[in-house]
Amino acid sequence: MRLADLKTQALRYLVLGDLGRAFRLYQAIIAAQPSDLDARMKVADLLVTARLPDLAKRVYAAVAFYDIQGGRPLHALVCCQALSSLGAPIDSLYESLAVLYGHGSPKIAQGKGTRPGARLSPPDPDADVAPPELAQAPDVAAAARDAANVAASTADLGDFPELFPPVPLLSELGPESFARVLKEIRVRRLPHGAPVIREGEPGDAFYLVAGGQVRVFNTDALGRQTDLARLSEGSIFGELALVAAQPRLASVSVVNEADLLEMGITALRAAANELGQLAEALNRFTRDRLLRNLLATSPLFRPFNPQQRVDLARRFTGHDVAPGTDLIREGDVGRGLYVVLAGEVEVLKGEEPFESTLATLRVGEVFGEIALVRGTVATATVRAARQSTVLFLARDYFERLLAALPEMRSFFETLTEERLRDADQWQNGEEVVEEDERVLV
């Protein structure tokens, strides 16, 4: 029988409350696939359900050992919390994690010029596993003991990775700060469909996926949902709202089940000695992710292949701007093209105190193109509506791109005509209607 099918069968028995058969199935899975740490974790969770804490502690400790030695530090933290809830000491596990995965560890792959880091791979879900005999319901106590012995075994799984991939953000910390942060991280073990964050809510924490999968999606005014991404082990989400102090831009819910690590302000403050370094790393991570999303989705980069997109992105410079900052003033000579990477800016017409908002531009939208395409001065003022990050491409390089790429020139000429039409409507007192096709991301 396929490994995936056997796991599905085990879950059915679990839902039905047939712990004995569930134990037997997981025992068979682990015996055939010793590297299946998720199956071992299921046995430990089942032992807690069966009120056998001493056996559960043995299995959680074994999984934590394999997690730490096998490049799965985030999942090791899930085991640590489970052990702590059962009264087991975990300080030594935190110390091991901090030493092996903190800044300066010789076990962490350092990037270019070094071998890549790796972690223990899960078994093939299509692997063939012989199912156990389940015609008669086994004794729960005996089945639990047998499954615990197999799941807690520390027999050789094969070779462990020589180098580990760094833990996102946390590997920027020295061992002492790393260990302090670990003690403040909240572990959340959630079932299918459980909401994690909701679009529009304030962001006071970000999350790392320690196991399982989550779904990122938007919901429109009619309640229709659009999937944006599926994130699995090692992924980070929710950091943008925390960094930019803005509402959540999307919702996240659990697919099947997931183990998440929640890092809030308390956890960040635990790294007080290196808080500036961690904040810088978080900012850098967030900006890199936003840029990757922009490269993949914006019509601005559509004429280019993946490598050309990266090369073009390097021509842009990034700038963080405070609310109220004028990026372009009406009547100024065009200096270059801007792209909103985070936050939002307002397009304003008229003079203070009689300015009116012509449009609000959000992530992925461009501005400054009218003066460049038509060779005129800026037709409006563009001001940061809140804390924002923009990318800037100098005029000379932009003009070279237009000359070399007819499709890019056509894109900007069309955009310029639409925006000038909007400006004319505003001047004539007509309502300006935003068109869906002009939304870049």
C-alpha positions in Angstrom: 0.0 0.0 0.0 1.2 3.6 -0.7 2.6 5.4 2.3 0.2 8.3 1.7 -2.8 6.0 1.7 -1.6 4.3 4.9 -1.3 7.6 6.6 -4.8 8.6 5.5 -6.1 5.3 7.0 -4.3 6.0 10.3 -6.0 9.4 10.5 -9.4 7.8 9.9 -8.8 5.5 12.8 -7.7 8.5 14.9 -10.9 10.4 14.1 -12.9 7.4 15.0 -11.1 7.1 18.3 -9.6 3.7 17.4 -6.2 4.4 19.0 -5.0 0.8 18.9 -5.3 0.5 15.1 -3.8 4.0 14.6 -0.8 3.0 16.7 -0.3 -0.2 14.7 -0.4 1.7 11.4 2.1 4.3 12.5 4.4 1.6 13.9 4.3 -0.1 10.5 5.1 3.2 8.7 8.1 4.0 10.9 9.5 0.5 10.7 9.4 0.7 6.9 10.4 4.4 6.7 12.6 5.4 9.7 13.1 8.9 8.2 9.4 9.7 8.5 9.7 12.1 11.4 6.1 13.3 10.9 4.9 9.8 11.6 7.0 9.6 14.8 5.5 12.9 15.8 2.0 11.5 15.3 2.9 8.6 17.7 4.0 11.1 20.3 0.8 13.1 20.0 -1.3 9.9 20.2 0.6 8.9 23.4 -0.5 12.2 24.9 -4.1 11.5 23.9 -3.8 8.1 25.4 -2.5 9.7 28.7 0.9 8.0 28.5 3.1 11.0 29.1 6.3 9.2 29.9 6.2 7.3 26.6 5.3 10.5 24.8 8.4 12.3 26.3 10.7 9.6 25.0 9.3 10.0 21.4 9.3 13.8 21.4 12.9 13.7 22.6 13.9 11.4 19.8 12.1 13.5 17.2 13.8 16.6 18.6 17.2 14.9 18.3 16.7 14.0 14.7 15.2 17.4 13.9 18.3 19.2 15.4 20.8 16.9 13.8 18.9 16.7 10.5 18.5 20.4 9.7 14.9 20.9 10.9 15.4 23.4 13.8 11.9 25.0 13.5 10.2 21.6 14.0 12.5 20.9 16.9 10.9 23.8 18.6 7.5 22.2 18.3 9.0 19.1 20.1 10.6 21.4 22.7 7.2 22.9 23.6 5.5 19.5 23.7 8.3 18.3 26.1 8.0 21.4 28.2 4.2 20.9 28.5 4.9 17.4 29.9 7.3 18.8 32.5 10.5 17.7 30.8 13.6 20.0 30.9 14.4 21.6 27.6 17.2 24.1 28.3 19.9 21.8 26.8 17.8 21.4 23.6 17.7 25.2 23.3 21.4 25.5 23.8 22.0 22.9 21.1 19.8 24.7 18.7 21.5 28.0 19.4 25.0 26.7 19.0 24.3 24.7 15.8 22.1 27.3 14.1 23.2 30.6 15.5 25.5 33.1 13.9 29.0 31.8 13.5 28.2 28.2 13.6 30.5 26.1 11.3 27.4 23.9 10.5 25.6 26.7 8.7 26.0 27.1 5.0 27.3 30.6 4.4 26.1 31.2 0.9 28.2 31.7 -2.3 31.4 29.7 -2.4 30.2 27.1 0.1 28.3 23.8 -0.3 24.6 24.3 0.1 22.9 23.4 3.3 20.5 20.5 3.5 18.0 18.8 5.8 16.6 15.3 6.2 14.1 14.6 3.4 10.7 13.2 4.1 10.0 9.8 2.5 8.4 9.4 -0.8 4.6 9.4 -0.3 4.3 6.8 -3.1 6.7 4.4 -1.3 5.2 0.9 -0.8 4.6 0.0 2.9 3.1 -3.4 4.0 0.0 -2.7 6.1 -0.2 -4.5 9.5 -2.9 -7.1 10.3 -5.8 -5.2 11.8 -8.7 -7.7 11.6 -8.9 -7.7 15.4 -8.7 -4.6 17.5 -5.3 -4.6 19.3 -4.9 -3.8 23.0 -4.4 -0.1 23.2 -1.7 -0.2 25.9 0.3 -2.9 24.1 0.0 -1.1 20.7 1.0 2.2 22.3 4.1 0.6 24.0 5.2 -1.1 20.8 4.7 2.0 18.6 6.6 4.2 21.2 9.6 1.8 21.2 9.8 2.0 17.4 9.2 5.8 17.3 11.7 6.5 20.1 14.5 4.5 18.5 17.6 6.4 17.7 19.0 3.8 15.4 20.9 5.2 12.4 18.7 7.0 9.9 21.6 7.2 7.5 24.0 10.1 7.1 23.0 13.5 8.5 23.6 16.6 6.4 27.1 18.1 6.8 25.8 21.6 6.5 22.4 23.1 7.4 20.6 25.9 5.7 20.4 29.0 7.9 17.2 29.6 9.8 15.5 32.6 8.3 16.4 35.7 10.4 17.3 33.7 13.5 20.6 32.6 12.2 21.5 36.3 12.1 21.7 36.1 16.0 24.6 35.0 18.1 24.0 31.9 20.3 23.0 33.8 23.5 20.4 36.0 21.8 19.2 33.0 19.7 18.6 31.0 22.9 16.7 33.9 24.5 14.5 34.3 21.5 13.7 30.6 21.4 12.2 30.8 24.9 9.8 33.6 23.8 8.5 32.0 20.6 5.0 30.7 20.7 4.2 27.4 19.1 0.8 27.1 17.5 -0.4 23.6 16.3 -3.5 24.2 14.2 -6.0 22.0 12.4 -7.3 22.3 8.8 -9.0 25.6 8.0 -7.9 27.4 11.1 -7.3 31.1 10.5 -3.9 32.4 11.3 -4.1 36.1 10.2 -6.9 38.0 8.6 -6.7 40.7 5.9 -7.0 44.2 7.2 -6.2 43.4 10.8 -3.2 45.1 12.5 0.1 43.1 12.4 1.8 42.5 15.7 3.6 39.2 14.9 5.1 37.2 12.1 5.2 33.5 11.6 7.5 30.7 10.5 6.1 27.4 9.2 7.7 24.5 11.2 5.6 21.8 9.6 2.6 21.3 7.3 1.2 24.0 5.0 -0.7 27.2 5.0 -2.7 29.0 2.3 -2.3 32.7 1.6 -5.3 34.4 -0.1 -7.2 37.7 -0.7 -11.0 38.2 -0.3 -12.8 40.8 -2.5 -15.9 42.9 -1.7 -18.1 40.0 -2.8 -16.5 37.5 -0.6 -14.7 35.7 -3.4 -11.3 34.3 -2.4 -8.2 34.3 -4.6 -5.3 32.1 -3.7 -1.9 33.9 -3.7 0.5 31.2 -2.4 1.0 27.9 -0.5 3.7 28.0 2.1 5.4 25.0 3.6 8.2 24.2 6.2 10.8 27.0 6.5 8.6 29.7 5.0 8.0 33.1 6.7 4.8 35.1 6.5 3.2 38.1 8.2 6.4 40.1 8.5 5.5 42.9 6.2 2.7 44.2 8.4 5.0 44.1 11.4 7.9 45.9 9.6 5.7 48.5 7.9 3.3 48.9 10.9 0.4 48.5 8.5 -2.7 46.3 8.3 -2.4 42.7 6.9 -2.5 42.6 3.1 -3.8 39.1 2.9 -5.4 36.3 5.0 -3.7 33.0 5.9 -5.3 29.7 6.9 -4.1 26.2 7.5 -4.2 23.4 4.9 -4.8 20.0 6.5 -2.7 20.8 9.6 0.3 22.9 10.4 2.8 23.7 13.2 3.6 27.4 13.3 6.1 29.5 15.3 4.7 32.9 16.2 7.3 35.7 16.8 5.9 38.9 18.4 7.4 41.9 20.0 8.3 40.0 23.1 10.4 37.6 21.1 12.1 40.4 19.2 12.9 42.2 22.5 14.6 39.0 23.8 17.3 39.8 21.2 17.8 43.2 22.6 21.6 43.1 22.1 21.1 42.4 18.4 17.7 43.9 17.8 19.0 46.4 15.3 20.7 43.6 13.4 17.6 41.5 13.5 15.4 44.4 12.4 17.8 45.0 9.5 17.6 41.4 8.5 13.8 41.4 8.7 13.7 44.5 6.6 16.1 43.0 4.0 14.1 39.7 3.9 10.8 41.6 3.4 12.2 43.8 0.7 13.7 40.8 -1.2 10.4 39.0 -1.0 8.4 42.0 -2.2 10.9 42.5 -5.1 10.6 38.8 -6.1 6.8 39.1 -6.1 7.0 42.3 -8.2 9.3 40.8 -10.7 7.0 37.8 -11.2 3.7 39.7 -11.5 4.2 43.3 -12.8 3.6 44.1 -16.5 6.6 46.4 -16.2 8.9 43.3 -16.2 6.8 41.1 -18.6 9.0 41.7 -21.7 12.0 40.2 -19.9 13.1 36.7 -19.2 13.9 35.8 -15.5 17.6 36.7 -15.7 16.9 40.0 -17.5 14.3 40.8 -14.8 16.9 40.4 -12.1 19.4 42.4 -14.0 16.8 45.2 -14.5 15.9 45.2 -10.9 19.5 45.9 -10.0 19.2 49.1 -11.9 16.6 50.3 -9.5 17.6 51.9 -6.1 15.3 51.3 -3.1 14.2 54.2 -0.9 12.2 54.2 2.4 10.0 57.3 2.6 8.1 58.7 5.5 4.4 59.7 5.4 4.0 63.2 3.8 7.2 63.0 1.7 6.8 64.5 -1.8 8.4 62.2 -4.3 7.4 64.2 -7.3 6.2 67.8 -7.3 3.8 69.2 -10.0 5.8 71.3 -12.5 9.2 69.6 -11.8 11.3 68.0 -14.5 11.0 64.2 -14.6 14.0 62.6 -12.9 13.1 58.9 -13.4 10.5 56.2 -13.0 9.2 55.0 -9.6 7.6 51.7 -8.6 5.7 51.3 -5.3 7.3 48.3 -3.5 5.5 48.7 -0.2 2.9 51.1 1.3 1.0 53.5 -0.9 1.3 57.0 -2.4 -1.3 59.6 -3.5 -1.4 61.5 -6.8 -2.5 65.1 -6.0 -3.6 68.0 -8.2 -3.8 71.6 -7.3 -2.0 73.8 -4.8 -2.1 73.6 -1.1 -4.4 74.0 0.8 -6.7 73.1 -2.2 -5.1 69.9 -3.3 -7.4 67.0 -4.4 -6.5 63.4 -4.6 -6.6 62.1 -8.2 -5.5 58.5 -7.4 -3.9 56.2 -4.8 -1.2 53.9 -6.0 -0.3 50.7 -4.2 2.2 47.9 -4.4 3.4 47.3 -7.9 2.1 50.5 -9.5 4.4 52.9 -11.3 4.5 56.7 -11.4 6.6 59.4 -12.9 6.3 58.0 -16.4 4.2 60.9 -17.9 7.1 63.5 -17.8 9.5 60.9 -19.2 7.4 59.6 -22.1 6.1 63.0 -23.2 9.2 65.1 -22.4 7.2 67.5 -20.2 7.2 68.5 -16.6 5.3 66.5 -13.9 1.6 66.9 -14.3 0.8 66.1 -10.6 2.4 65.8 -7.2 3.0 62.3 -5.8 3.2 62.1 -2.0 3.7 59.1 0.4 0.4 58.5 2.1 2.1 56.3 4.8 5.4 54.7 5.4 6.4 53.3 2.1 9.2 51.8 0.0 9.7 52.8 -3.6 12.1 51.7 -6.3 13.7 54.4 -8.5 15.1 54.0 -12.1 17.1 57.0 -13.4 15.8 58.8 -16.5 18.8 57.9 -18.8 18.3 54.1 -18.3 14.6 54.3 -18.6 14.9 56.2 -22.0 17.3 53.5 -23.2 14.8 50.8 -22.3 12.0 52.5 -24.2 14.2 52.9 -27.3 15.2 49.2 -27.2 11.9 47.6 -26.3 8.8 48.7 -28.4 6.4 46.7 -26.2 7.6 48.6 -23.1 7.2 51.9 -24.9 3.7 50.9 -25.9 2.9 49.9 -22.3 3.9 53.3 -20.9 2.4 55.3 -23.7 -1.0 53.6 -23.0 -0.6 54.1 -19.3 0.3 57.8 -19.9 -2.8 58.3 -22.1 -5.1 56.8 -19.5 -3.7 58.9 -16.7 -3.9 62.1 -18.7 -7.5 61.3 -19.5 -8.1 60.9 -15.8 -6.5 64.2 -15.1 -8.8 65.9 -17.7 -11.8 64.3 -16.2 -10.8 65.6 -12.8 -10.3 69.1 -14.1 -13.7 69.0 -15.8 -15.3 67.9 -12.5 -16.1 64.4 -13.8 -15.8 61.3 -11.6 -12.6 59.3 -12.2 -13.2 55.6 -12.4 -10.3 53.2 -11.8 -10.2 50.4 -14.3 -9.2 46.9 -13.3 -6.7 46.4 -16.1 -4.6 49.3 -14.8 -4.0 47.4 -11.5 -0.4 46.1 -11.9 -0.3 43.6 -9.1 
